[in-house]
Each structure stands twice: as C-alpha cells, then as structure tokens.
Amino acid sequence: MNVIIIGAGIMGTTFATLAKELAPELDITILERLDGPGAGNSWVFNNAGTGHEANCELNYTPVDEEVISVEKALKIHAQFNVAKQFWAYLIKNGAIKDPRTFINQTKHCTIVAEPAIEELRLRFKEMSAHHFFEHMRFSEEFDEIKSWIPYLMEGRPTHEKMAATVIETGTDVNFGSLTEQMAAYAANELGVKIEYGTHVKRVHRSPAGSWLIEAEQRGSAIQHRADVLFVGAGGGAFPILKKSHLPFRGRFTGFPVGGRFLQAPISEEQADQYRAKTYGKAKVGAPPMSVPHLDLRVADCQHYLLFGPFASFKPVLEKGRGFVDYLRSMRLHDIPGLLNVALEHFPLVKYLVSETFKGEKSMFEELESFAPGMSKKFNWKPVEAGQRVQIIKDGDLQMGTEILVSSDKSYGTLLGASPGASVSPEVMLRCLEQMLPAIFTKEKTKEKLKEIFPEDDLDKLINEPDRYREIRDAVNNQLGITWSGAQ
C-alpha cells in the first residue's frame, strides 16, 4: 500500500515512524515544503517546549461556579504518558541515542496572586487526590515558593500574597530535535522516503479512487499518487482540505493566531538555579496559547529563558507564508463562520489585535510584572514564535485538535493546535487505527504495538493507579526523569 504524508513536522514524522514500525510493508513518502524536518512549528523556538501533561496549565482545569473540572487534565496527562512510552521505545531501540538531546527534566509550576489563590488551592485539592498528580505540592509560603522558582520571587516584597504549585517531574521538550532524529531514523532504518522543498498545491481523487497530489518541487511541477493520504501540515492542512472535495470540508475554517517571546541565553549555572517552567493565569479573553509563562529551554546544549507568549493576529497559515496564501485558502462558505467568531468572541479579537501592535517596552513591562527584576538581569530579545491555526467548526471557535478521516479511510488530517506536539504519538496512533484498521488485526502488529506501548488505554491509566505508576516509572527511568521523594 502506498501512503503519502504531507508535512515532516512532529505529527507527520511520528505518523510515518509509527506506521513503519507497525507495518514495515507499507510504502511511505513524506512531502515537506521546507528544507528539513521539524523546521516549522516543531522547531525549538516556535513553541513553548512544555511537555504538556496538565501539571501547570490552568486552562486545562476550567472553573465553573467554583467547581474545578479535571477531566481534560486527566486525558492530557494520560496522552502524554502514552507519548513518553513511544519516546522511551525510540531510546531503547537505539533510534535516539541520548534522551537529553530532546527531553530534559524541568519543574512545572503554577503561580498566582489574589484573587486567584483560592482557585489554585481548589485545583491542588482536586488534582493531588488523583494518582497522576500525587506528587504535586502547594504553598503560600514566600520562602518555600522562592526555593522552587527563585527568579520569579527574588524581586518581590515578602509580604506579597502569592500561591504556587510544583511538580518536579515535568519536562522541557525540544520537538525540533526529536523530529530531526525521528526523521533520520525513519529514512535510514525504516525506509521512509522524504522529499524536501516540496510544496503541495492541490489534492484530488482520481477516477480509479486513489489520491493525486499536485506539488511544486524546487520550481518544477510534480505529481504523486497515494492509496492513503495523511495531511499533517499544521495550518497548511486547511487549504489542502478545502481542495479535497470531501463532504465535510465546508464545516471547517482556519483562525490564525501568532506569537512572540522574549528570549535570553543563560549559563548552565544560572539554569541550575531555576530549571522550571512557571505558568500564570491568562488575561480575560486571551487564547490558551497566551498564558504567561517563564520557561527554561534547552537547545543544542545551550540554556535559554523564554517569557511570553505575546499573541498576534496574522492572517497567514504558516510562518514564512504570505497573506495571499491565506486568501486563496478561503471559500465563500467560510465567511459566515469568521463573522460569527468576530461577533461572539469580540474581546478575543480585540485582544489579539492589540497584542499584535505591542512594542518591546510593553513586552518588558509584562515581564517585570510577572517576574520583578528579570528584565535587567538577562540580555533579552524578542523572537517570533510559530503560527497556530485554530479551528472554526460549524461557525464556532475551538481551541483543541480534531482528527478528520474520510468515510473510505483513504484521507486523514489533523486540524488545530493545543496540546499538539506533546501528545503526538497518542494522537497519531488513533489516526492509524482509523485510517489503516487492517494492520491492527495482524498478530505481529499486536505484538509490536505492545512492545512500543505497554499501555495505551487511557482509561486504564486514569483508573488503575498501580498500572499507571508501573508504566510511568519505567518510561521515566528510560528518559532520565527522576523523583527524589522529598516533601
């Protein structure tokens, strides 16, 4: 069977690697617009690099009339556990030599001031009662919080009322490095073909039922034919879907959201003093990707601090592509959905527009507000982040991700963003189960699946504490993530 994948980011590369591991007989080709794998939103500074497992992100535990909902947090944490199983397999199998090249243990903290302290206390009570978050700690003591995240506390007056939680086994993930290493393994060891510099213009069904992919490769027009087509091209998935003539294409429109960070290189000694990702509370009307956070990042053995993100509204589908591409992706039936979002989410639109024109002075003022004294402590500079395209489905704005598969299972795509890359192995496994169900009936595939994912059942991870702890401890050991047990 001939499988074409559009996009060599974390999603497309994971799809190809996992598919080849489970079914070596598949003929798989990846088509990538850029000149290398993981160079778009997967690149290290195009995203926050947080191993999203709901340890510190308040938007994953929404509050409704003083009741904290943890269902979304539990699902994301379970999905990330499945992701870690896949990455641990790549380490054990020799596909990746050193886990520190892409994943590094980093405390996950949440910090709030009044009036959000009680909300954080309730969140801690609900979450720490579950085995996923049994090691979470909560404090309102200034000195204790300072011992967790000194850079955020050393410039604050000791009388300021704050509250924080911490989980020591969080992670910073360099998804660009992970994607590069997976792509090299897929190409060199598994036989996946990857064609870079290939911009897909259009896909459509041939009379014989296969998919025809029309593309431009370094200035020359080319064609590919596929029995199965998966589109994992980030924002670029929307115009491809629009041209596919699939019946559900008219239900979806893209809502682009960009971002910027303040970035500062730091020494290893300075990194050892902080070694955390600290999330605050988002402004009213701000999208989830705009939750303020101060992160330690590791890229090519160099340590950085990142603060932000500062959202922006840019009508482009992907970083490096222009406004004209976005216009060409639009259809008349998209206009009502966009107008509906503009009316129903006017505070959000207003926020994004105002953030777009925010200057460096305002960016540094926000950094000072979040971490007093930090703006003068390091050599900060603004950097552009990646471009996210959120989903407008049936006229409603959605902030999650959605797998779409055609009725004949020959076409699949992933739309949306958060939590994105962090759960890519679990999401791509579900894509494969929907698009290539026949391979999962084979005994060899079942055996290989258990080898890669000792436990991929999210319900079991959520509801069986001993099973979860067994899997968690095994994969954490493989990935170099340790828990000291200190209280």
C-alpha positions as CSV (number, residue, x, y, z in Angstrom):
1,M,0.0,0.0,0.0
2,N,1.2,3.4,-1.0
3,V,1.0,6.1,1.8
4,I,1.7,9.8,1.3
5,I,2.2,12.1,4.2
6,I,2.2,15.9,3.8
7,G,4.3,17.6,6.4
8,A,7.6,16.5,8.1
9,G,6.8,18.1,11.4
10,I,6.3,16.3,14.7
11,M,2.9,14.9,13.6
12,G,3.8,13.7,10.1
13,T,7.1,12.2,11.2
14,T,5.5,10.4,14.1
15,F,2.8,9.1,11.8
16,A,5.4,7.7,9.4
17,T,7.7,6.3,12.0
18,L,4.9,4.6,13.9
19,A,3.3,3.3,10.8
20,K,6.5,1.7,9.5
21,E,7.3,0.2,12.9
22,L,3.8,-1.5,13.0
23,A,3.6,-2.4,9.3
24,P,7.1,-2.5,7.6
25,E,5.4,-3.5,4.3
26,L,3.9,0.0,3.8
27,D,5.4,2.2,1.1
28,I,5.6,5.6,2.8
29,T,6.7,9.0,1.4
30,I,6.7,12.3,3.2
31,L,6.4,15.6,1.3
32,E,7.7,18.6,3.1
33,R,7.5,22.3,2.0
34,L,10.7,23.3,3.9
35,D,14.2,22.1,3.6
36,G,14.4,19.9,6.6
37,P,12.2,18.0,9.2
38,G,10.7,19.8,12.1
39,A,11.5,23.3,10.7
40,G,8.0,24.7,11.1
41,N,6.0,24.9,14.3
42,S,8.0,21.9,15.7
43,W,11.3,24.0,15.7
44,V,12.5,24.6,19.2
45,F,11.7,28.3,19.5
46,N,8.5,28.2,17.5
47,N,6.7,26.6,20.5
48,A,7.0,26.7,24.3
49,G,8.5,23.2,24.5
50,T,6.4,22.3,27.5
51,G,5.8,18.6,27.8
52,H,2.1,19.3,28.3
53,E,0.7,16.9,30.9
54,A,-1.6,19.4,32.6
55,N,0.7,19.9,35.6
56,C,0.7,23.7,35.5
57,E,-1.7,24.9,32.8
58,L,-4.8,26.5,34.4
59,N,-6.7,26.4,31.1
60,Y,-6.8,22.6,31.3
61,T,-8.7,22.8,34.6
62,P,-11.6,25.2,33.9
63,V,-13.7,26.6,36.8
64,D,-17.5,26.7,36.6
65,E,-19.2,28.3,39.6
66,E,-16.3,27.4,41.9
67,V,-16.2,23.8,40.7
68,I,-12.9,22.7,39.2
69,S,-13.1,20.3,36.3
70,V,-10.1,18.0,35.9
71,E,-11.4,15.7,33.2
72,K,-9.4,17.4,30.4
73,A,-6.3,17.5,32.6
74,L,-6.6,13.7,33.2
75,K,-6.9,13.0,29.5
76,I,-4.0,15.1,28.5
77,H,-1.8,13.7,31.3
78,A,-2.7,10.1,30.1
79,Q,-2.0,11.0,26.5
80,F,1.5,12.4,27.4
81,N,2.2,9.2,29.3
82,V,1.5,7.3,26.0
83,A,3.8,9.8,24.2
84,K,6.6,9.1,26.7
85,Q,6.2,5.3,26.1
86,F,6.8,5.9,22.4
87,W,9.9,8.1,23.0
88,A,11.2,5.6,25.6
89,Y,10.9,2.9,22.9
90,L,12.9,5.0,20.4
91,I,15.7,5.3,23.1
92,K,15.6,1.6,23.9
93,N,15.6,0.7,20.2
94,G,18.6,2.9,19.5
95,A,16.7,5.2,17.2
96,I,17.7,8.1,19.5
97,K,21.0,7.7,21.4
98,D,20.6,10.2,24.2
99,P,17.3,11.4,25.7
100,R,18.9,14.7,26.8
101,T,19.1,15.8,23.2
102,F,15.3,16.3,23.2
103,I,13.8,15.9,26.7
104,N,15.1,17.4,30.0
105,Q,13.5,17.2,33.4
106,T,12.2,20.7,34.4
107,K,9.9,21.6,37.3
108,H,6.3,22.5,36.3
109,C,5.0,25.3,38.4
110,T,1.9,27.5,38.6
111,I,1.9,30.8,40.4
112,V,-1.0,33.2,41.1
113,A,-1.8,36.2,43.2
114,E,-5.1,37.4,44.7
115,P,-7.9,36.8,43.8
116,A,-6.9,33.5,42.1
117,I,-5.3,31.9,45.2
118,E,-8.4,30.1,46.3
119,E,-8.9,28.8,42.8
120,L,-5.3,27.3,42.8
121,R,-6.0,25.8,46.3
122,L,-9.1,24.1,45.0
123,R,-7.2,22.9,41.9
124,F,-4.5,21.4,44.0
125,K,-7.0,19.7,46.2
126,E,-8.8,18.1,43.3
127,M,-5.7,17.2,41.3
128,S,-3.5,15.9,44.1
129,A,-6.2,13.4,45.1
130,H,-5.6,11.7,41.8
131,H,-2.6,9.4,41.3
132,F,-1.5,11.4,38.2
133,F,-0.7,14.4,40.4
134,E,0.1,12.7,43.7
135,H,3.5,14.4,43.9
136,M,2.1,17.9,43.4
137,R,2.9,20.4,46.2
138,F,1.1,23.6,47.1
139,S,2.4,26.5,49.1
140,E,1.6,30.1,50.1
141,E,4.9,30.5,52.0
142,F,7.2,33.0,50.3
143,D,10.4,31.2,51.1
144,E,9.2,27.8,50.0
145,I,7.9,29.2,46.7
146,K,11.2,31.1,46.3
147,S,13.1,27.8,46.7
148,W,11.1,26.4,43.8
149,I,11.3,29.4,41.4
150,P,13.8,31.9,42.7
151,Y,13.9,34.1,39.6
152,L,10.2,34.9,40.0
153,M,10.3,35.6,43.7
154,E,13.6,37.3,44.4
155,G,12.4,40.7,43.2
156,R,9.1,40.6,45.1
157,P,8.3,42.0,48.5
158,T,8.0,39.2,51.1
159,H,4.5,40.5,52.2
160,E,3.0,40.0,48.7
161,K,0.4,37.3,48.8
162,M,1.1,34.5,46.3
163,A,0.4,30.8,45.9
164,A,2.1,28.2,43.8
165,T,2.1,24.5,43.0
166,V,5.1,22.5,41.8
167,I,5.6,19.1,40.2
168,E,9.3,18.2,40.0
169,T,9.0,15.6,37.2
170,G,7.8,17.9,34.5
171,T,9.8,18.2,31.2
172,D,11.1,20.6,28.6
173,V,10.9,19.0,25.1
174,N,12.8,20.1,22.1
175,F,10.3,18.9,19.5
176,G,12.5,20.1,16.6
177,S,15.4,17.9,17.7
178,L,13.0,15.0,18.4
179,T,11.6,15.4,14.9
180,E,15.0,15.6,13.2
181,Q,16.2,12.4,14.9
182,M,13.0,10.5,14.2
183,A,13.1,11.6,10.5
184,A,16.7,10.4,10.2
185,Y,15.8,7.0,11.8
186,A,12.7,6.7,9.6
187,A,14.6,7.4,6.4
188,N,17.8,5.5,7.2
189,E,16.5,2.5,9.1
190,L,12.8,2.1,8.2
191,G,12.9,3.0,4.5
192,V,10.6,6.1,4.6
193,K,11.2,8.4,1.7
194,I,11.3,12.1,2.4
195,E,11.1,14.8,-0.3
196,Y,12.0,18.3,1.0
197,G,11.3,21.6,-0.8
198,T,8.0,20.2,-2.0
199,H,5.0,22.5,-1.8
200,V,1.7,20.6,-2.2
201,K,-0.7,22.8,-4.2
202,R,-3.7,20.5,-4.6
203,V,-5.1,17.0,-3.9
204,H,-8.0,15.3,-5.6
205,R,-9.4,11.9,-6.3
206,S,-8.5,10.1,-9.5
207,P,-11.2,8.1,-11.4
208,A,-9.5,4.9,-10.1
209,G,-10.1,6.1,-6.5
210,S,-6.5,6.9,-5.5
211,W,-5.4,10.4,-4.4
212,L,-3.5,12.6,-6.9
213,I,-1.1,15.1,-5.2
214,E,-0.1,18.0,-7.3
215,A,3.0,19.8,-6.0
216,E,5.9,22.1,-6.9
217,Q,9.4,20.8,-6.0
218,R,12.1,23.4,-6.2
219,G,10.4,25.2,-9.1
220,S,9.3,22.0,-11.0
221,A,5.7,20.6,-11.1
222,I,5.5,17.0,-9.9
223,Q,2.7,14.5,-9.1
224,H,2.3,11.7,-6.6
225,R,-0.3,9.1,-6.3
226,A,-1.5,7.6,-3.0
227,D,-3.8,4.9,-1.8
228,V,-3.8,6.6,1.6
229,L,-3.1,10.3,2.2
230,F,-2.4,11.9,5.6
231,V,-2.1,15.7,5.9
232,G,-0.2,16.8,9.0
233,A,0.8,20.2,7.7
234,G,-0.2,22.5,10.5
235,G,-2.1,25.5,9.2
236,G,-1.3,24.3,5.7
237,A,-3.8,21.4,6.2
238,F,-6.8,23.8,5.8
239,P,-6.3,24.8,2.1
240,I,-5.5,21.2,1.2
241,L,-8.7,20.1,2.9
242,K,-10.6,22.8,1.0
243,K,-9.4,21.5,-2.3
244,S,-10.0,17.8,-1.5
245,H,-13.8,18.0,-2.4
246,L,-14.5,15.9,0.7
247,P,-18.1,16.5,2.0
248,F,-17.0,17.8,5.4
249,R,-14.6,20.3,4.1
250,G,-17.1,23.2,4.3
251,R,-17.6,22.7,8.1
252,F,-14.0,23.9,8.9
253,T,-12.3,27.3,8.6
254,G,-8.9,28.3,10.0
255,F,-8.4,31.1,12.6
256,P,-4.7,32.0,12.6
257,V,-3.0,33.1,15.8
258,G,0.7,34.0,16.0
259,G,3.0,34.8,18.9
260,R,6.3,36.2,20.1
261,F,8.6,35.5,23.0
262,L,11.3,37.3,24.9
263,Q,14.4,35.1,24.8
264,A,17.6,35.3,26.9
265,P,20.6,32.9,26.8
266,I,21.8,31.9,30.2
267,S,24.7,29.8,31.7
268,E,24.3,26.3,32.9
269,E,24.9,27.6,36.5
270,Q,22.1,30.1,36.1
271,A,19.9,27.3,34.6
272,D,20.5,25.1,37.7
273,Q,19.2,27.9,39.9
274,Y,15.8,28.0,38.1
275,R,15.2,24.8,36.0
276,A,11.5,25.4,35.8
277,K,8.5,26.3,33.6
278,T,6.2,28.6,35.5
279,Y,2.7,29.3,34.3
280,G,0.5,32.1,35.4
281,K,-3.1,33.0,34.7
282,A,-4.2,34.2,31.3
283,K,-5.8,37.5,30.7
284,V,-9.6,37.6,30.2
285,G,-10.3,36.9,26.6
286,A,-6.8,35.6,25.8
287,P,-6.4,32.3,23.9
288,P,-4.9,29.4,25.8
289,M,-1.5,29.8,24.0
290,S,-1.2,33.3,25.6
291,V,-1.0,32.1,29.2
292,P,2.1,34.0,30.6
293,H,5.0,31.7,31.5
294,L,8.7,31.9,32.2
295,D,10.4,28.8,30.8
296,L,13.8,27.2,30.9
297,R,14.6,25.9,27.4
298,V,17.5,23.7,26.3
299,A,18.6,23.8,22.6
300,D,21.8,22.3,21.3
301,C,23.2,22.1,24.8
302,Q,22.6,25.9,25.3
303,H,20.2,27.1,28.0
304,Y,17.7,29.9,27.5
305,L,14.9,31.6,29.3
306,L,11.8,32.3,27.4
307,F,9.0,34.6,28.5
308,G,5.6,35.1,26.8
309,P,4.0,34.4,24.6
310,F,2.7,37.7,23.2
311,A,-0.1,36.8,20.9
312,S,-0.7,38.3,17.5
313,F,-3.3,38.1,14.8
314,K,-1.6,37.5,11.5
315,P,-3.7,36.2,8.5
316,V,-1.1,33.6,7.4
317,L,-1.4,29.9,7.6
318,E,2.2,29.1,8.4
319,K,5.3,31.0,9.4
320,G,7.1,32.0,6.2
321,R,3.9,32.0,4.1
322,G,2.1,35.2,3.0
323,F,-1.3,36.7,3.3
324,V,-2.2,35.8,-0.3
325,D,-1.9,32.1,0.6
326,Y,-4.4,32.6,3.3
327,L,-6.8,34.4,1.0
328,R,-6.6,31.6,-1.6
329,S,-7.5,29.1,1.1
330,M,-10.8,30.9,1.8
331,R,-14.1,30.0,0.3
332,L,-17.4,31.9,0.4
333,H,-18.9,29.5,2.9
334,D,-16.1,30.4,5.3
335,I,-17.2,34.0,5.6
336,P,-20.2,33.4,7.9
337,G,-18.1,31.4,10.3
338,L,-15.4,34.1,10.5
339,L,-18.0,36.8,11.1
340,N,-19.7,34.7,13.8
341,V,-16.4,34.3,15.6
342,A,-15.7,38.1,15.3
343,L,-19.0,38.8,16.9
344,E,-19.2,36.1,19.6
345,H,-15.5,36.4,20.5
346,F,-15.1,40.1,20.1
347,P,-13.0,40.5,23.3
348,L,-10.6,37.8,21.9
349,V,-10.3,39.5,18.5
350,K,-9.7,42.9,20.2
351,Y,-7.1,41.3,22.5
352,L,-5.3,39.8,19.5
353,V,-5.2,43.0,17.5
354,S,-3.9,45.0,20.5
355,E,-1.2,42.4,21.2
356,T,-0.1,42.5,17.5
357,F,0.9,46.1,17.9
358,K,2.5,45.7,21.3
359,G,6.1,47.1,21.3
360,E,9.2,46.0,23.2
361,K,8.6,48.4,26.0
362,S,5.2,46.8,26.8
363,M,6.7,43.4,26.5
364,F,9.3,44.2,29.1
365,E,6.7,45.7,31.4
366,E,4.8,42.4,31.3
367,L,8.0,40.5,32.1
368,E,8.6,42.9,35.0
369,S,5.1,42.4,36.3
370,F,5.4,38.6,36.1
371,A,9.0,38.4,37.4
372,P,10.2,41.6,39.0
373,G,13.8,42.5,38.3
374,M,14.1,39.9,35.5
375,S,14.2,42.4,32.6
376,K,17.5,43.8,33.7
377,K,19.0,40.5,34.9
378,F,19.5,39.0,31.5
379,N,20.0,40.0,27.8
380,W,16.5,39.6,26.4
381,K,15.5,40.0,22.8
382,P,12.1,39.5,21.1
383,V,11.8,36.4,18.8
384,E,8.9,35.3,16.6
385,A,7.2,32.1,17.6
386,G,5.3,29.7,15.3
387,Q,1.9,30.3,13.7
388,R,-1.1,28.4,15.0
389,V,-4.3,28.0,13.1
390,Q,-7.2,27.3,15.4
391,I,-10.4,25.5,14.3
392,I,-13.7,27.2,13.4
393,K,-16.1,24.3,13.2
394,D,-19.7,25.0,12.1
395,G,-19.1,28.6,12.9
396,D,-17.8,28.0,16.5
397,L,-14.2,28.7,17.5
398,Q,-12.4,25.7,19.1
399,M,-9.1,25.7,20.8
400,G,-8.3,21.9,20.7
401,T,-7.3,19.5,17.9
402,E,-9.5,17.3,15.8
403,I,-8.8,14.2,13.7
404,L,-10.7,14.0,10.4
405,V,-10.9,10.8,8.4
406,S,-12.9,10.3,5.2
407,S,-15.6,7.7,5.2
408,D,-13.5,5.4,3.0
409,K,-10.5,5.9,5.3
410,S,-8.2,7.0,2.5
411,Y,-7.8,10.6,3.7
412,G,-6.9,11.8,7.1
413,T,-5.9,15.1,8.6
414,L,-5.2,16.8,11.9
415,L,-6.6,20.3,12.5
416,G,-6.0,22.7,15.4
417,A,-3.3,23.2,18.0
418,S,-3.2,22.8,21.8
419,P,-1.9,20.5,23.3
420,G,-0.4,19.5,20.0
421,A,3.1,18.1,19.8
422,S,3.1,16.8,23.4
423,V,0.5,14.2,22.6
424,S,1.6,13.5,19.0
425,P,2.3,9.7,19.5
426,E,-1.1,9.0,21.1
427,V,-3.0,11.1,18.5
428,M,-1.1,9.6,15.6
429,L,-1.8,6.1,16.9
430,R,-5.5,6.9,16.9
431,C,-5.2,8.2,13.3
432,L,-3.6,5.0,12.2
433,E,-6.3,2.9,13.9
434,Q,-8.9,4.8,11.9
435,M,-7.1,5.0,8.6
436,L,-5.3,1.6,8.5
437,P,-7.5,-0.7,10.6
438,A,-6.5,-3.8,8.7
439,I,-2.9,-3.7,10.0
440,F,-4.1,-3.9,13.6
441,T,-5.8,-7.2,13.1
442,K,-2.4,-8.9,12.5
443,E,-0.7,-10.8,15.4
444,K,2.7,-9.3,14.5
445,T,1.3,-5.8,14.7
446,K,-0.4,-6.5,18.0
447,E,2.9,-7.8,19.4
448,K,4.8,-4.8,18.1
449,L,2.1,-2.5,19.5
450,K,2.6,-3.9,23.0
451,E,6.3,-3.5,22.7
452,I,6.0,0.2,21.7
453,F,3.1,1.0,24.0
454,P,2.9,-1.3,27.1
455,E,-0.3,0.5,28.0
456,D,-2.1,2.8,25.5
457,D,-5.5,2.5,27.1
458,L,-6.2,6.0,28.5
459,D,-9.0,4.7,30.8
460,K,-6.7,2.2,32.4
461,L,-4.0,4.8,33.0
462,I,-6.7,7.1,34.5
463,N,-8.5,4.5,36.6
464,E,-5.8,2.0,37.6
465,P,-3.2,3.7,39.9
466,D,-0.8,0.7,40.1
467,R,-0.7,0.2,36.3
468,Y,-0.1,3.9,35.7
469,R,2.8,4.0,38.3
470,E,4.4,0.9,36.8
471,I,4.4,2.4,33.3
472,R,5.3,5.9,34.5
473,D,8.3,4.8,36.5
474,A,9.6,2.5,33.6
475,V,9.4,5.2,31.0
476,N,10.7,8.0,33.3
477,N,13.8,5.8,34.0
478,Q,14.4,5.4,30.3
479,L,14.0,9.1,29.7
480,G,16.2,10.2,32.6
481,I,13.3,11.7,34.7
482,T,13.7,11.1,38.4
483,W,11.6,11.7,41.5
484,S,13.5,12.4,44.8
485,G,10.5,11.8,47.0
486,A,11.4,14.9,49.0
487,Q,8.4,16.6,50.7
